[in-house]
């Protein structure tokens, strides 16, 4: 699986598990809703700093984004 897709699926999974909508999460992470949507759909290459920002929002280790989402 493409690494961008894997990360995106896990971002979406974590967001949905927490019953968050994209817009509030994006705002807290410092992203636009559109950018977060692109992340979840595997369309962008995240920097490590941005990945860490998301991990902090979810209060998880960045490794969570690389696990099998199923």
Backbone as CSV, one residue per row, in Angstrom:
resi,resn,N_x,N_y,N_z,CA_x,CA_y,CA_z,C_x,C_y,C_z
1,UNK,0.845,-1.177,0.000,0.000,0.000,0.000,0.891,1.240,0.000
2,UNK,0.495,2.239,-0.737,1.199,3.520,-0.780,1.238,4.121,0.627
3,UNK,2.393,4.613,1.035,2.565,5.149,2.381,1.641,6.337,2.646
4,UNK,1.409,7.160,1.630,0.505,8.309,1.816,-0.913,7.830,2.084
5,UNK,-1.311,6.774,1.386,-2.655,6.203,1.580,-2.772,5.581,2.970
6,UNK,-1.742,4.866,3.390,-1.729,4.249,4.713,-1.880,5.303,5.811
7,UNK,-1.088,6.351,5.733,-1.175,7.429,6.722,-2.562,8.066,6.683
8,UNK,-3.057,8.336,5.495,-4.377,8.952,5.357,-5.491,8.116,5.949
9,UNK,-5.450,6.819,5.709,-6.467,5.929,6.279,-6.423,5.947,7.803
10,UNK,-5.227,5.999,8.345,-5.096,6.026,9.798,-5.505,7.365,10.394
11,UNK,-5.239,8.449,9.705,-5.715,9.755,10.173,-7.242,9.745,10.213
12,UNK,-7.857,9.274,9.149,-9.322,9.211,9.091,-9.865,8.283,10.177
13,UNK,-9.213,7.143,10.377,-9.654,6.188,11.408,-9.608,6.816,12.795
14,UNK,-8.493,7.449,13.115,-8.351,8.073,14.431,-9.357,9.204,14.620
15,UNK,-9.578,9.968,13.575,-10.540,11.076,13.654,-11.944,10.541,13.909
16,UNK,-12.329,9.509,13.177,-13.676,8.945,13.321,-13.853,8.252,14.668
17,UNK,-12.813,7.580,15.155,-12.889,6.947,16.479,-13.167,7.971,17.568
18,UNK,-12.695,9.180,17.348,-12.885,10.253,18.325,-14.112,11.113,18.020
19,UNK,-14.840,10.685,16.989,-16.066,11.374,16.562,-15.820,12.857,16.277
20,UNK,-14.717,13.116,15.579,-14.365,14.480,15.189,-14.715,14.714,13.731
21,UNK,-15.082,15.923,13.429,-15.271,16.322,12.041,-13.941,16.883,11.541
22,UNK,-13.794,16.926,10.223,-12.527,17.383,9.648,-12.202,18.826,10.016
23,UNK,-13.179,19.704,9.929,-12.892,21.126,10.122,-12.326,21.451,11.506
24,UNK,-12.950,20.980,12.606,-12.364,21.288,13.917,-10.969,20.683,14.112
25,UNK,-10.768,19.466,13.620,-9.453,18.847,13.742,-8.422,19.632,12.946
26,UNK,-8.777,20.003,11.744,-7.861,20.770,10.900,-7.469,22.079,11.581
27,UNK,-8.432,22.729,12.188,-8.169,24.005,12.855,-7.172,23.823,14.001
28,UNK,-7.375,22.796,14.813,-6.472,22.533,15.937,-5.071,22.178,15.435
29,UNK,-4.998,21.429,14.341,-3.708,20.998,13.793,-3.010,22.101,12.997
30,UNK,-3.732,23.174,12.692,-3.140,24.259,11.913,-3.218,24.034,10.420
31,UNK,-4.164,23.201,9.986,-4.378,22.907,8.570,-5.696,23.516,8.126
32,UNK,-5.899,23.567,6.827,-7.233,23.855,6.316,-7.993,22.532,6.244
33,UNK,-9.309,22.612,6.193,-10.122,21.399,6.062,-9.786,20.694,4.759
34,UNK,-9.546,21.466,3.709,-9.200,20.908,2.403,-7.885,20.117,2.471
35,UNK,-6.898,20.666,3.164,-5.607,19.981,3.294,-5.762,18.685,4.083
36,UNK,-6.551,18.718,5.160,-6.796,17.505,5.942,-7.491,16.449,5.087
37,UNK,-8.430,16.872,4.272,-9.115,15.947,3.368,-8.116,15.305,2.404
38,UNK,-7.198,16.101,1.890,-6.180,15.573,0.983,-5.268,14.578,1.700
39,UNK,-4.959,14.850,2.959,-4.155,13.911,3.755,-4.892,12.588,3.873
40,UNK,-6.169,12.661,4.272,-6.960,11.445,4.478,-7.134,10.643,3.192
41,UNK,-7.064,11.311,2.066,-7.211,10.630,0.783,-5.870,10.253,0.155
42,UNK,-4.785,10.437,0.898,-3.463,10.020,0.433,-2.917,10.840,-0.713
43,UNK,-3.283,12.105,-0.770,-2.869,12.942,-1.902,-1.697,13.870,-1.610
44,UNK,-1.243,13.910,-0.362,-0.145,14.823,-0.031,0.978,14.077,0.679
45,UNK,2.173,14.611,0.532,3.333,14.109,1.263,3.485,14.958,2.521
46,UNK,3.195,14.371,3.658,3.321,15.096,4.916,4.781,15.188,5.332
47,UNK,5.149,16.331,5.879,6.466,16.414,6.502,6.378,15.735,7.862
48,UNK,7.515,15.403,8.413,7.530,14.799,9.744,6.952,15.748,10.782
49,UNK,7.186,17.034,10.607,6.642,18.007,11.557,5.118,18.038,11.511
50,UNK,4.555,17.990,10.325,3.085,17.977,10.192,2.506,16.676,10.739
51,UNK,3.192,15.582,10.482,2.748,14.294,11.008,2.760,14.329,12.539
52,UNK,3.796,14.927,13.095,3.888,15.062,14.545,2.779,15.963,15.088
53,UNK,2.436,17.020,14.364,1.326,17.891,14.778,0.034,17.088,14.897
54,UNK,-0.229,16.233,13.921,-1.430,15.397,13.965,-1.366,14.411,15.129
55,UNK,-0.210,13.815,15.346,-0.062,12.871,16.457,-0.354,13.565,17.785
56,UNK,0.112,14.788,17.930,-0.156,15.537,19.158,-1.644,15.827,19.309
57,UNK,-2.316,16.140,18.234,-3.765,16.383,18.288,-4.510,15.145,18.768
58,UNK,-4.080,13.986,18.309,-4.724,12.729,18.686,-4.161,12.154,19.991
59,UNK,-3.084,12.747,20.488,-2.385,12.260,21.680,-1.943,10.804,21.492
60,UNK,-1.299,10.568,20.349,-0.757,9.249,20.033,0.676,9.415,19.538
61,UNK,1.379,8.312,19.471,2.707,8.303,18.872,2.554,8.362,17.349
62,UNK,3.463,9.018,16.651,3.384,9.043,15.187,3.361,7.648,14.552
63,UNK,3.855,6.644,15.254,3.857,5.277,14.715,2.438,4.789,14.436
64,UNK,1.449,5.346,15.113,0.047,4.957,14.904,-0.390,5.153,13.456
65,UNK,0.230,6.081,12.754,-0.158,6.372,11.380,0.364,5.336,10.383
66,UNK,1.237,4.447,10.854,1.841,3.459,9.965,1.341,2.037,10.211
67,UNK,0.368,1.891,11.102,-0.192,0.573,11.405,-1.241,0.181,10.378
68,UNK,-1.462,-1.114,10.252,-2.524,-1.613,9.380,-3.855,-1.099,9.920
69,UNK,-4.607,-0.323,9.129,-5.841,0.290,9.628,-7.001,-0.684,9.790
70,UNK,-6.838,-1.918,9.357,-7.931,-2.898,9.460,-7.829,-3.675,10.695
